[in-house]
Amino acid sequence: MATDSNKDADILAQVNELVSEEQELRAKLQHREIDETEEHRRLRGLEVQLDQCWDLLRQRRALRETGQDPDQATVRPEKEVEGYLG
């Protein structure tokens, strides 16, 4: 079970890294180190990765709660994960 918690912690660490990168991009835009087009393009990629991480954590939690192996959870493609929003 410790391994299971470690995997969740690894996913959360990745979320934290992506959020830090998002904040860094916003700061770069504010300091005019990048333009809005570049910021939007890169932010879009980060948003997809964040959505995939959160989806993976939700899958793992659901599998765990139903007595199944959380390691069966997989990263879903962008179109599937982003489709939840529409």
C-alpha distances in whole Angstrom, upper triangle without the diagonal:
4,5,5,6,9,10,11,13,14,16,17,18,20,21,23,25,26,27,29,31,32,33,35,37,38,39,41,43,44,45,47,45,44,46,44,44,42,40,39,39,36,35,34,32,30,30,29,26,25,25,23,20,20,21,17,15,17,16,13,13,15,14,10,13,15,12,12,10,10,11,14,16,18,21,24,27,29,32,29,27,30,32,30,32,35
4,5,5,6,9,10,10,12,14,15,16,18,20,21,22,24,26,27,28,30,31,33,35,36,37,39,41,42,43,45,43,42,44,43,43,40,38,38,37,34,33,33,31,29,29,28,25,24,25,23,20,20,21,18,16,18,18,14,15,18,16,13,16,18,16,16,13,12,13,16,17,19,21,24,28,29,32,30,28,31,33,31,33,36
4,5,5,6,9,10,10,13,14,15,17,19,20,21,23,24,26,27,29,30,31,33,35,36,37,39,41,42,43,41,40,42,41,41,38,36,36,35,32,31,31,29,27,27,26,23,22,23,21,18,19,19,16,14,17,16,13,14,17,15,13,16,18,16,15,12,11,10,14,15,16,18,22,25,27,30,27,26,29,31,29,31,35
4,5,5,7,9,10,11,13,14,16,17,19,20,22,23,25,26,27,29,31,32,34,35,37,38,40,41,42,40,39,41,40,39,37,35,35,34,31,30,30,27,25,25,24,21,20,20,18,15,16,16,13,11,14,13,9,10,13,12,9,13,15,13,12,9,7,8,11,12,14,16,19,23,25,27,25,23,26,28,26,28,31
4,5,5,6,9,10,11,12,14,15,16,18,20,21,22,24,26,27,29,30,32,33,35,36,38,39,40,39,38,40,38,38,36,34,34,33,30,29,29,27,24,24,24,21,19,20,18,15,15,16,13,11,14,14,10,11,14,13,11,14,16,15,15,12,10,11,14,14,16,17,20,24,25,28,26,23,26,28,26,28,31
4,5,5,6,9,10,10,12,14,15,16,18,20,21,22,24,26,27,29,30,31,33,35,36,37,39,37,36,38,37,37,34,32,32,32,28,27,28,25,23,23,23,19,18,20,18,15,16,17,14,12,15,16,12,13,17,16,14,17,19,18,17,14,12,12,15,15,16,17,20,23,25,28,26,23,26,29,27,29,32
4,5,5,6,9,10,11,13,14,15,17,19,20,21,23,25,26,27,29,30,32,33,35,36,37,35,34,36,35,35,32,30,30,29,26,25,25,23,20,21,20,17,16,17,15,12,13,14,11,9,13,13,10,12,15,14,13,16,18,17,15,12,9,9,12,11,12,13,17,20,21,24,22,20,23,25,24,26,29
4,5,5,6,9,10,11,12,14,15,17,18,20,21,23,24,26,27,29,30,32,33,35,36,34,33,35,33,33,31,29,29,28,25,24,24,22,19,19,18,15,14,15,13,10,10,12,9,7,10,11,8,9,13,13,12,14,17,16,15,13,10,10,13,11,13,13,16,19,20,23,21,18,21,23,22,23,27
4,5,5,6,9,10,10,12,14,15,16,18,20,21,22,24,26,27,29,30,32,33,34,33,32,34,33,33,30,28,28,28,25,23,24,22,19,19,19,16,14,16,15,11,12,14,12,10,13,14,12,13,16,16,15,17,20,20,19,16,13,13,17,15,16,16,19,22,22,25,24,21,23,26,24,25,29
4,5,5,6,9,10,11,12,14,15,17,18,20,21,23,25,26,27,29,30,31,33,31,30,32,31,31,28,26,27,26,22,22,22,20,17,18,18,14,13,15,14,10,12,14,12,10,14,15,13,14,18,18,17,19,22,21,20,17,14,13,16,14,14,14,17,20,20,24,22,20,22,25,24,25,28
4,5,5,6,9,10,11,12,14,15,17,19,20,21,23,25,26,27,29,30,31,30,28,30,29,29,26,24,24,23,20,19,19,17,14,15,14,11,10,12,10,6,8,10,8,7,11,12,11,12,15,16,16,18,20,21,19,16,13,12,15,12,12,11,14,16,17,20,19,16,18,21,20,21,25
4,5,5,6,9,10,10,12,14,15,17,18,20,21,23,24,26,27,29,30,29,28,29,28,28,26,23,24,23,20,19,19,18,14,15,15,12,10,12,12,8,9,12,10,8,12,14,12,13,16,17,17,19,22,22,21,19,15,15,18,15,15,14,17,19,19,22,21,17,19,22,21,21,25
4,5,5,6,9,10,11,12,14,15,17,19,20,21,23,25,26,27,28,27,26,28,27,28,25,23,23,23,20,18,20,17,14,15,16,13,11,14,14,10,12,15,13,12,15,17,16,17,20,21,20,22,25,25,24,21,18,17,20,18,17,16,19,20,20,24,23,20,21,25,23,24,27
4,5,5,6,9,10,11,12,14,15,17,19,20,21,23,24,26,27,25,24,26,25,25,22,20,20,20,16,15,16,14,11,13,13,9,8,12,11,8,10,13,12,11,15,16,15,17,20,21,21,23,25,26,24,21,18,17,19,16,15,13,16,17,17,20,20,17,19,22,21,22,25
4,5,5,6,9,10,10,12,14,15,17,18,20,21,23,24,26,24,23,24,23,23,21,19,19,19,15,14,15,13,10,10,11,8,6,9,10,7,8,11,11,10,13,15,15,16,19,20,20,22,25,25,24,22,18,18,20,17,16,14,16,17,16,19,19,16,17,20,19,19,22
4,5,5,6,9,10,11,12,14,15,17,18,20,21,23,24,23,22,24,23,24,21,19,19,20,16,15,16,15,11,12,14,12,9,13,13,10,11,15,15,14,16,19,18,19,22,23,23,24,27,28,27,25,21,21,23,20,20,17,20,21,20,23,23,19,20,23,22,22,25
4,5,5,6,9,10,10,12,14,15,16,19,20,21,22,20,20,22,21,22,19,17,18,18,14,13,15,13,10,12,14,11,10,14,14,11,13,17,16,16,19,21,20,21,24,25,25,27,30,30,29,26,23,22,24,21,20,17,20,20,19,23,23,20,20,24,23,23,26
4,5,5,6,9,10,11,12,14,15,17,18,20,21,19,18,20,19,19,16,14,15,14,11,10,12,10,6,8,10,8,7,11,11,10,12,15,15,15,18,20,20,21,24,25,25,27,29,30,29,26,23,22,24,20,19,16,17,18,16,19,20,17,17,21,20,20,23
4,5,5,6,9,10,11,12,14,16,17,18,20,19,18,19,18,19,17,14,15,15,12,10,12,12,8,9,12,10,8,12,13,12,12,16,16,16,18,21,21,22,24,26,26,27,30,31,30,28,24,24,26,22,21,18,20,20,18,21,22,18,18,21,21,19,23
4,5,5,6,9,10,11,12,14,15,16,18,17,17,19,18,19,17,14,16,16,13,12,15,14,10,12,15,13,12,15,17,15,16,19,20,19,22,24,24,24,27,29,29,30,33,34,33,31,27,27,28,25,24,21,23,23,21,24,25,22,21,25,24,23,26
4,5,5,6,9,10,10,12,14,15,16,14,14,16,16,16,14,11,13,13,10,9,12,11,8,11,13,12,11,15,16,15,16,19,20,20,23,25,25,26,28,30,30,32,34,35,34,31,28,27,28,25,23,20,22,21,19,22,24,21,20,24,24,23,25
4,5,5,6,9,10,11,13,14,15,14,13,14,13,14,12,9,10,11,8,6,10,10,7,9,12,11,10,13,15,15,16,19,20,20,22,24,25,26,28,30,30,32,34,35,34,32,28,28,29,26,24,21,21,21,18,21,22,19,18,22,22,20,23
4,5,5,6,9,10,11,12,14,13,13,15,14,16,14,11,13,14,12,10,13,14,11,12,16,15,13,16,19,18,18,21,23,22,24,27,27,28,30,32,32,33,36,37,36,34,31,30,32,28,27,24,25,25,22,25,26,23,21,25,25,23,25
4,5,5,6,9,10,10,12,11,11,13,14,15,13,10,13,14,11,10,14,14,12,14,17,16,15,19,20,19,21,24,24,24,27,29,29,30,33,34,34,36,39,40,38,36,32,32,33,30,28,25,26,26,23,26,27,24,23,27,27,25,28
4,5,5,6,9,10,10,9,8,10,10,12,9,6,9,11,8,8,11,12,10,12,15,15,15,18,20,19,21,23,24,25,27,29,30,31,33,35,35,37,39,40,39,37,33,32,33,30,28,25,25,24,21,24,26,23,22,25,25,23,26
4,5,5,6,9,10,10,9,10,9,12,11,7,10,12,10,9,13,14,12,13,17,17,16,19,21,21,22,24,26,26,28,30,31,32,34,36,36,37,40,41,40,38,34,34,35,32,30,27,27,26,23,25,27,24,22,26,26,23,25
4,5,5,6,8,9,9,11,12,14,13,10,13,15,13,12,16,17,15,17,20,20,19,22,24,23,24,27,28,28,30,33,33,34,36,38,38,40,42,44,42,40,37,36,38,34,33,29,30,29,26,29,30,27,26,29,29,27,29
4,5,5,6,5,6,9,10,12,10,8,12,14,12,12,16,16,15,17,20,20,20,23,25,24,26,28,29,30,32,34,35,36,38,40,40,41,44,45,44,42,38,37,38,35,33,29,30,29,26,29,31,28,26,30,30,28,30
4,5,5,6,5,6,7,10,9,7,10,12,11,11,15,16,15,17,20,20,20,23,25,25,26,28,30,31,32,34,35,36,38,40,41,42,44,46,44,43,39,38,39,36,34,30,30,29,26,28,30,27,25,28,29,26,28
4,5,8,8,9,10,13,13,10,13,16,15,14,18,19,18,19,23,23,22,25,27,27,28,30,32,32,34,36,37,38,40,42,42,43,46,47,46,44,41,40,42,38,36,33,33,32,28,30,33,30,28,31,31,28,30
4,6,8,10,11,15,13,12,15,17,16,16,20,21,20,22,25,25,24,27,29,29,30,33,34,34,36,38,39,40,42,44,44,46,48,50,48,46,42,42,43,40,38,34,35,34,31,33,35,32,30,34,34,31,33
4,5,6,9,12,11,10,14,16,15,16,19,20,20,21,24,25,25,27,29,30,31,33,35,35,37,39,40,41,43,45,45,47,49,50,49,47,43,43,44,40,38,34,35,33,30,32,34,32,30,33,34,31,33
4,7,10,12,10,10,14,15,14,15,18,19,18,21,23,23,24,26,28,28,30,32,33,34,36,38,39,40,42,43,44,46,48,49,47,45,41,41,42,38,36,32,33,31,28,31,33,31,29,32,33,31,33
4,7,8,6,7,10,11,10,12,15,16,16,18,20,21,22,24,26,26,28,30,31,32,34,36,37,38,40,42,42,44,46,47,45,43,40,39,40,36,34,30,30,28,25,27,30,28,26,29,30,28,30
4,6,5,6,9,10,11,12,14,16,17,18,20,22,22,24,26,27,28,30,32,33,34,36,38,39,40,42,43,45,47,48,46,44,41,40,41,37,35,31,30,28,25,27,30,28,25,28,29,27,28
4,5,5,6,8,10,10,12,14,15,16,18,20,20,22,24,25,26,28,30,31,32,34,36,37,38,40,41,42,44,46,44,43,39,39,39,35,33,29,28,26,23,24,27,25,22,25,26,24,25
4,5,5,6,9,10,11,13,14,15,17,19,20,21,23,25,26,27,29,31,32,33,35,36,38,39,41,42,44,45,43,42,38,38,38,34,31,28,27,24,21,22,25,24,21,24,25,23,23
4,6,5,6,8,10,11,12,14,16,17,18,20,22,23,24,26,27,29,30,32,33,35,36,38,39,41,43,44,42,40,36,36,36,32,30,26,26,23,20,22,25,23,21,24,26,23,25
4,6,5,6,8,10,10,12,14,15,16,18,20,21,22,24,26,27,28,30,31,33,34,36,37,38,40,42,40,38,35,34,34,31,28,25,25,23,19,21,24,22,19,23,24,22,23
4,6,5,6,9,10,10,12,14,15,16,18,20,21,22,24,26,27,28,30,31,32,34,36,37,39,41,39,37,34,33,33,30,27,23,23,20,17,18,21,19,16,19,21,18,20
4,6,5,7,9,10,11,13,15,16,17,19,20,22,23,25,26,27,29,31,32,34,35,37,38,40,38,36,32,32,31,28,25,21,21,18,15,17,20,18,16,19,21,19,20
4,5,5,6,9,10,11,12,14,16,17,19,20,21,23,25,26,27,29,31,32,33,35,37,38,36,34,30,29,30,26,24,20,20,18,15,17,20,18,16,20,21,19,21
4,5,5,6,9,10,10,12,14,15,16,18,20,21,22,24,26,27,28,30,31,33,35,36,34,33,29,29,29,25,23,19,19,18,14,17,19,16,14,18,19,17,19
4,5,5,6,9,10,11,12,14,15,16,18,20,21,23,24,26,27,29,30,32,33,35,33,31,28,27,27,24,21,17,17,15,11,13,15,13,11,15,16,14,16
4,5,5,6,9,10,11,13,14,15,17,19,20,21,23,25,26,27,29,30,32,33,31,29,26,25,25,21,19,15,15,13,10,13,15,13,12,15,17,16,18
4,5,5,6,9,10,11,12,14,15,17,18,20,21,23,24,26,27,29,30,32,30,28,24,24,24,21,18,15,15,14,11,14,16,13,12,16,17,16,18
4,5,5,6,9,10,11,12,14,15,16,18,20,21,22,24,26,27,29,30,29,27,23,23,24,20,18,14,14,13,10,13,14,11,9,13,13,12,15
4,5,5,6,9,10,10,12,14,15,16,18,20,21,22,24,26,27,29,26,25,22,21,21,17,15,11,11,9,6,9,11,8,7,11,12,11,14
4,5,5,6,9,10,10,12,14,15,17,18,20,21,23,24,26,27,25,23,19,19,19,16,13,10,10,10,8,12,12,10,10,14,14,14,17
4,5,5,6,8,10,11,12,14,15,17,18,20,21,23,25,26,24,23,19,19,19,16,14,11,12,12,11,14,14,10,11,14,14,13,17
4,5,5,6,9,10,10,12,14,15,16,18,20,21,23,24,23,22,18,18,18,14,13,10,10,10,8,11,10,7,7,11,10,10,13
4,6,5,6,9,10,10,12,14,15,16,18,20,21,23,20,19,15,15,15,11,9,6,7,8,7,10,9,6,9,11,11,12,15
4,5,5,6,9,10,11,12,14,15,16,18,20,21,19,18,14,14,15,11,10,7,9,11,11,14,13,10,12,15,14,15,18
4,5,5,6,9,10,11,12,14,15,16,19,20,19,18,14,15,15,12,12,10,11,13,12,15,13,10,12,14,12,13,17
4,5,5,6,9,10,11,12,14,15,17,18,17,16,13,13,13,9,9,8,8,11,11,13,10,7,10,12,10,12,15
4,5,5,6,9,10,11,12,14,16,17,15,13,9,10,10,6,6,6,8,11,12,14,12,10,13,15,13,16,19
4,5,5,6,9,10,10,12,14,15,14,13,9,11,12,8,10,10,11,15,15,18,15,12,15,17,15,17,20
4,5,5,6,9,10,10,12,14,13,13,10,12,12,9,11,11,12,15,16,17,14,12,15,16,13,15,18
4,5,5,6,9,10,11,12,11,10,7,9,9,6,8,9,10,14,15,17,13,12,15,16,14,17,19
4,5,5,6,9,10,11,9,8,4,7,8,6,9,11,12,16,18,20,17,15,18,19,17,20,23
4,5,5,6,9,10,10,10,7,10,11,9,12,14,15,19,20,22,19,16,20,20,18,20,23
4,5,5,6,9,8,10,8,11,11,9,12,14,15,19,20,21,18,16,19,19,17,19,22
4,6,5,6,5,6,5,9,8,8,11,14,15,19,21,22,19,17,21,21,19,22,24
4,5,5,5,6,5,9,10,10,14,16,18,22,24,25,22,20,24,24,22,24,27
4,6,7,10,9,13,13,13,16,19,20,24,25,26,23,21,24,24,22,24,27
4,6,9,10,13,12,13,16,19,20,24,26,26,23,22,25,25,22,25,27
4,7,9,12,12,13,17,20,21,25,27,28,25,24,27,27,25,28,30
4,6,9,8,10,14,17,18,22,25,26,22,22,25,25,23,27,29
4,5,6,8,12,15,17,21,23,25,22,21,25,25,24,27,29
4,5,6,9,12,14,18,21,22,19,18,22,23,21,24,27
4,5,8,11,14,17,20,22,19,18,22,23,22,25,28
4,6,10,12,15,18,20,17,17,21,21,20,24,26
4,7,9,13,15,17,14,13,17,18,17,20,22
4,6,9,12,14,12,11,15,16,16,19,21
4,7,9,12,10,9,12,14,14,17,19
4,7,8,6,6,10,11,12,14,16
4,6,5,6,9,10,12,14,15
4,5,5,6,8,10,11,13
4,6,5,6,9,10,11
4,6,5,7,10,10
4,5,6,8,10
4,5,6,7
4,5,5
4,6
4
